Amino acid sequence: MMMKRVLLLTLVAAGCGALAALAYAWHGEIAPISPPPAAAFERAQIERGASLALIGDCRTCHTAPGGTTFAGGLAMPTPFGTIYSTNITPDPETGIGRWPLAAFVRAMREGVDREGRHLYPAFPYDHFSLTTDADLAALYAFLMTRGPVVATAPANQLPFPINIRLVLAGWKLLFFHPEPFKDDPARDATWNRGRYLVEGLAHCGACHTPRNLMGAEIRSRAFAGGAAEGWTAYPLGAQSPARVPWTKAALAQYLREGWQADHGVALGPMGPVTENLAEAPAQDIEAMADYLASLGTSASKTATPKAPAPDASGQRPQSAGWQAAAMALPADASAGRRVFAAACAVCHQAGRPLPLGGVDLALSTALAAETPQNLLNLILRGVPAADGVAAPIMPPFAAMDDTALTALLDYLRRDIAARPAWPDLAAAITAARRAAAPKTTANPAKGAL
């Protein structure tokens, strides 16, 4: 009799627990509305939303290659599979045209769409949840006044059980604990504005913070470095591997222009970020730079000596193009130094300043980093020319064979960066070549974040 009672109580407790979990996971549908006319929103609010969308990098993630801006369909590879961004134009059937403001706010703050489905955290609502009511209303006004586009995202490519959205409720229970943003009264308005943007809409930590095995940011190691789309997102602040400490002025220039003489060029996923920030309000970029600079620099970090000063002709010693560099090589020059002289010296030792000259490699973070991932991406893919502005440019060297590439990386790492050789370069080169290879287009089918 006692055993039956214990069993019954256990079943009741399990049932109650299951019901409680279901209640936590379940979100009802928010009633759809007719798409509001553009006249329903004030011009100043729309303009404010446009600036916030630039800081949030919305058009980058919600625009597929060759697609219409904000119409979604961009493939976002994750360790768990590929997720495709959704259409956030006001199309009533395939976009968010029937979403009231309350549904938009719930998606941004809770990661739940209008129909009540949990959204995957590739949509960084763990950062967007910090956004104020006024800013969310401004973003909503901006998006709802874009041209509606009929576009359905491809289906997400995720394995079981991750493809079941209710599973995300458990992930949120473990890792998603949103709280409203609060100013630090000990700091000024500029710093607080910068922190609000960096940790909120700009979601810098989404790339620059390491993640655990379940894909959640390790908040105790905020800005300690992460990964994004086959690139290393370097640590920020005191943990940065930069050879020259970042300053507020350097950060502001880098964020606005996509390059900085002591720190190089914004590439990979960071490239579109700086393209968006170039159009954002200057005071917001200054505020972001102010906050990022406050994260500190390594106490032991000292600037690496710059390359020799240019001579009277305006060129650095032995750097009048690759021919002169090659002729100056000693007979016992290493294979890597010979590759550098033939392929790299014409720009990187020519003494021309950025943006049109080559970056001073003695200062390169890519050469000083723990892995050669970003340097390999840069060499294989190059730096494409910018449209209509003076910006860094570099041809791709994907045709360079693995033997020459290995020798070049060994030379750059040992002789230029004065660091120990990277281990297992062969595997790193193979992975980088695979990542740089052209991707196939997915078969369209309905999907969502």
VENBEL-V544033 format. One record per residue. N is the residue number from 1. PSI is psi in whole degrees, -180 to 180 (* if undefined). OMEGA is omega in whole degrees, -180 to 180 (999 if undefined). D_CENTER is the distance of its C-alpha to the mean C-alpha in Angstrom with 1 decimal. Layout:
n	psi	omega	d_center
N	PSI	OMEGA	D_CENTER
N	PSI	OMEGA	D_CENTER
This chain:
n	psi	omega	d_center
1	-45	179	61.3
2	-40	-180	59.0
3	-40	179	56.7
4	-40	-180	56.5
5	-42	178	55.6
6	-43	180	52.8
7	-42	180	51.5
8	-44	179	51.7
9	-37	178	49.9
10	-44	179	47.2
11	-41	179	46.7
12	-43	179	46.7
13	-42	179	44.1
14	-41	179	41.9
15	-42	178	42.4
16	-41	178	41.6
17	-42	179	38.4
18	-41	179	37.4
19	-40	179	38.3
20	-42	179	36.3
21	-42	179	33.2
22	-40	179	33.7
23	-39	178	34.2
24	-39	-175	31.0
25	-27	-171	29.1
26	132	174	30.9
27	132	-179	29.8
28	165	177	32.1
29	140	171	31.4
30	129	-173	31.3
31	135	179	33.8
32	160	177	32.6
33	167	170	33.6
34	140	-179	34.5
35	125	-178	31.7
36	146	177	32.4
37	156	-180	33.5
38	-32	-179	31.5
39	-12	-180	34.4
40	-10	-177	33.7
41	144	179	30.9
42	146	-178	31.5
43	-43	-179	30.1
44	-37	179	28.8
45	-40	178	26.9
46	-44	180	25.3
47	-38	177	24.3
48	-41	177	22.8
49	-35	178	20.8
50	-42	179	19.6
51	-41	-180	18.3
52	-36	178	16.5
53	-34	176	15.0
54	-44	180	13.5
55	-35	179	12.1
56	-5	178	10.7
57	31	-173	9.1
58	-43	-175	11.7
59	-26	179	13.1
60	-51	-176	10.1
61	-27	-176	9.9
62	27	176	13.7
63	120	178	14.9
64	154	176	16.0
65	125	-178	16.8
66	0	-178	20.2
67	179	179	20.1
68	140	-178	20.8
69	132	178	18.3
70	3	-178	17.5
71	1	174	19.7
72	-170	178	17.1
73	2	179	17.5
74	130	177	14.1
75	127	179	14.1
76	101	-179	11.2
77	138	176	12.4
78	167	176	12.6
79	-13	-176	15.2
80	-3	-177	17.6
81	-173	-178	17.6
82	131	178	16.1
83	140	-179	15.4
84	134	-179	15.8
85	154	-175	14.8
86	166	178	17.9
87	117	179	19.9
88	23	169	19.6
89	165	-178	22.3
90	30	173	25.7
91	131	-174	27.4
92	-23	-176	29.7
93	-43	-176	29.7
94	-5	-180	26.2
95	-146	-177	24.1
96	23	-177	24.4
97	-29	-179	27.6
98	11	179	29.7
99	124	169	27.4
100	168	180	29.0
101	-38	-178	27.1
102	-38	179	27.7
103	-39	178	25.9
104	-43	179	22.8
105	-42	-180	22.9
106	-40	179	23.5
107	-43	-177	20.4
108	-35	-174	18.2
109	-27	-174	20.0
110	-10	-178	21.3
111	40	179	19.3
112	130	-177	22.5
113	-179	-176	23.2
114	-35	-178	26.4
115	-4	178	28.3
116	9	-180	27.6
117	138	176	25.2
118	140	179	22.5
119	145	178	18.9
120	143	-176	16.6
121	8	165	13.9
122	-28	168	11.2
123	107	-165	12.1
124	63	179	11.1
125	-16	175	14.7
126	-18	172	14.9
127	-43	-177	13.2
128	-21	-179	14.7
129	-18	179	18.0
130	-11	-173	18.4
131	139	-178	18.8
132	162	178	22.4
133	-45	-177	24.9
134	-40	-179	25.3
135	-36	176	21.7
136	-39	177	21.4
137	-37	179	24.6
138	-42	177	23.4
139	-43	178	20.3
140	-44	180	22.8
141	-41	-180	25.1
142	-49	-177	22.7
143	-36	-178	21.6
144	-7	177	25.3
145	11	172	26.5
146	164	177	24.4
147	130	179	26.5
148	139	-180	26.8
149	129	175	25.7
150	110	-179	27.2
151	126	179	24.5
152	131	-178	24.1
153	150	172	21.1
154	160	179	21.8
155	139	175	22.6
156	144	180	20.1
157	85	-175	21.0
158	143	180	21.3
159	164	172	24.2
160	141	2	26.8
161	8	-177	26.6
162	-25	-180	22.9
163	-5	175	23.9
164	117	-171	26.1
165	-27	179	24.4
166	-24	177	26.9
167	-30	-179	25.5
168	-24	178	22.4
169	-38	177	24.9
170	-39	178	25.5
171	-43	180	21.9
172	-39	180	21.8
173	-35	-179	25.1
174	-39	-166	23.8
175	-10	-174	20.4
176	104	-179	20.0
177	77	-173	22.2
178	143	175	21.2
179	148	179	23.0
180	149	178	23.3
181	138	177	21.9
182	132	175	24.6
183	149	173	25.1
184	112	-176	26.2
185	-17	180	29.7
186	-7	-178	29.8
187	160	-179	27.1
188	175	-175	27.4
189	-36	-179	25.9
190	-47	180	23.4
191	-44	-180	21.9
192	-38	176	22.0
193	-42	179	20.3
194	-44	179	17.5
195	-41	178	17.1
196	-43	-179	17.4
197	-46	-177	14.5
198	-46	-177	12.1
199	-15	-180	13.0
200	-107	-173	13.6
201	-41	-178	12.4
202	-18	177	9.4
203	48	-180	8.4
204	-37	-179	7.0
205	-19	-180	8.7
206	-31	177	7.0
207	-37	-171	5.0
208	11	176	7.7
209	135	179	10.6
210	156	-179	12.6
211	155	177	13.7
212	-176	-175	17.4
213	-17	179	19.1
214	11	174	18.8
215	10	179	15.0
216	144	177	15.3
217	139	175	13.7
218	92	-171	16.4
219	-25	177	16.8
220	-13	178	19.6
221	39	-178	17.1
222	133	178	14.6
223	23	179	12.3
224	8	177	14.1
225	146	-179	11.3
226	-155	-179	9.5
227	151	179	8.3
228	118	172	6.0
229	42	178	8.2
230	11	178	10.7
231	152	172	9.1
232	127	173	9.6
233	106	-171	7.4
234	152	173	10.6
235	149	178	12.6
236	156	177	13.1
237	-140	-173	16.6
238	-20	-178	19.6
239	2	-178	18.0
240	137	177	16.2
241	6	-177	17.8
242	138	-178	18.0
243	-24	176	21.6
244	130	-179	22.1
245	138	176	21.2
246	136	174	18.7
247	168	177	20.7
248	-43	-179	20.1
249	-41	180	21.2
250	-42	178	19.0
251	-43	-180	15.8
252	-44	179	17.1
253	-44	-179	17.8
254	-45	-179	14.5
255	-35	-179	12.6
256	-39	-170	15.4
257	-11	178	16.2
258	9	176	13.4
259	160	176	15.7
260	136	-168	18.0
261	-38	-178	21.2
262	-7	-173	20.9
263	-3	174	17.2
264	-154	-167	16.6
265	144	175	14.3
266	117	-178	10.6
267	176	-180	10.0
268	-144	-179	8.1
269	-21	-179	4.7
270	-24	-180	5.3
271	-54	178	8.7
272	-30	178	8.6
273	-48	-179	7.1
274	-29	175	10.2
275	-40	177	12.3
276	-45	-177	12.2
277	-25	177	12.8
278	-25	-179	15.6
279	-6	-178	17.4
280	163	180	16.9
281	134	-177	19.9
282	-37	-178	20.4
283	-30	177	21.6
284	-38	178	18.4
285	-41	177	16.4
286	-40	180	19.3
287	-43	177	19.0
288	-43	178	15.4
289	-39	180	16.4
290	-46	-180	19.5
291	-45	-179	17.9
292	-39	178	15.4
293	-30	-179	18.5
294	-11	178	20.5
295	-14	172	18.5
296	172	174	20.9
297	156	-179	21.4
298	133	-179	23.1
299	-27	-178	26.8
300	-2	-175	27.8
301	131	174	25.4
302	148	-179	27.4
303	133	175	26.5
304	137	180	27.2
305	138	179	30.1
306	165	177	29.3
307	162	180	30.9
308	146	-179	34.5
309	150	177	35.2
310	150	178	36.2
311	-169	-176	39.9
312	-27	-179	42.3
313	-5	-180	41.2
314	6	-180	37.6
315	154	176	36.4
316	156	180	35.5
317	131	177	38.1
318	41	-177	38.2
319	29	-179	35.4
320	55	-180	37.2
321	168	-175	35.3
322	-29	-180	35.1
323	-49	-180	38.9
324	-39	180	39.8
325	-40	-179	37.2
326	-41	-179	38.6
327	-27	-178	42.2
328	-6	-178	41.5
329	136	174	40.3
330	161	-177	42.8
331	-29	-178	44.5
332	20	-180	42.8
333	142	-180	39.3
334	161	179	36.8
335	-39	-180	35.3
336	-38	178	31.8
337	-34	178	33.3
338	-40	177	35.0
339	-43	179	31.9
340	-44	-179	30.2
341	-36	-177	33.2
342	-35	-171	33.3
343	-25	-168	29.7
344	-33	-170	27.9
345	-31	-176	30.5
346	-29	177	31.3
347	-46	-171	28.0
348	-8	174	27.0
349	17	-177	30.6
350	-10	177	31.8
351	6	178	31.3
352	135	-180	29.6
353	157	171	27.1
354	151	15	23.6
355	-12	-174	22.4
356	-15	175	24.9
357	173	178	25.9
358	145	180	24.2
359	147	177	22.2
360	107	-174	24.5
361	-22	177	23.6
362	-19	-179	25.4
363	0	-170	22.6
364	126	174	19.7
365	-36	-179	17.1
366	-35	179	16.6
367	-27	-177	20.3
368	-6	-174	20.4
369	165	-178	17.7
370	-28	179	18.8
371	158	179	18.0
372	13	-172	18.3
373	-53	-177	15.3
374	-37	179	13.5
375	-42	177	17.0
376	-44	177	18.1
377	-42	-179	15.3
378	-46	-178	16.2
379	-44	-176	19.9
380	-35	-174	19.9
381	-23	-178	17.7
382	-172	177	18.6
383	107	-178	17.3
384	152	180	18.4
385	139	176	20.5
386	156	-177	19.2
387	110	171	21.4
388	4	179	23.9
389	155	175	22.6
390	118	-176	23.3
391	159	179	20.2
392	150	179	19.8
393	144	178	20.8
394	134	179	21.5
395	153	176	23.1
396	149	179	21.9
397	39	180	24.1
398	-24	-180	23.7
399	-12	179	27.5
400	131	-177	28.0
401	166	-173	29.6
402	-33	-180	28.5
403	-48	179	31.4
404	-39	-179	30.6
405	-42	178	26.9
406	-44	180	27.8
407	-41	-180	30.2
408	-47	-179	27.9
409	-38	178	25.2
410	-42	179	28.1
411	-46	-179	29.4
412	-43	-176	26.2
413	-47	-175	25.5
414	-49	-170	29.2
415	-36	-178	30.7
416	-51	-178	28.0
417	-16	-178	25.8
418	45	178	28.8
419	159	176	27.0
420	149	-179	28.3
421	146	173	27.5
422	139	178	24.6
423	151	172	26.2
424	55	178	26.4
425	-33	-178	25.0
426	-45	179	26.5
427	-39	180	24.3
428	-41	180	21.1
429	-43	179	22.3
430	-45	-180	23.2
431	-41	-179	19.8
432	-39	178	18.0
433	-40	179	20.7
434	-43	-179	20.2
435	-31	-178	16.5
436	-10	-179	17.2
437	148	180	20.1
438	142	-179	20.3
439	150	176	19.4
440	156	-179	22.1
441	135	-178	21.9
442	156	177	22.3
443	121	-175	25.5
444	135	172	25.0
445	162	-172	26.1
446	136	178	25.3
447	177	180	22.2
448	159	174	19.9
449	*	999	17.0
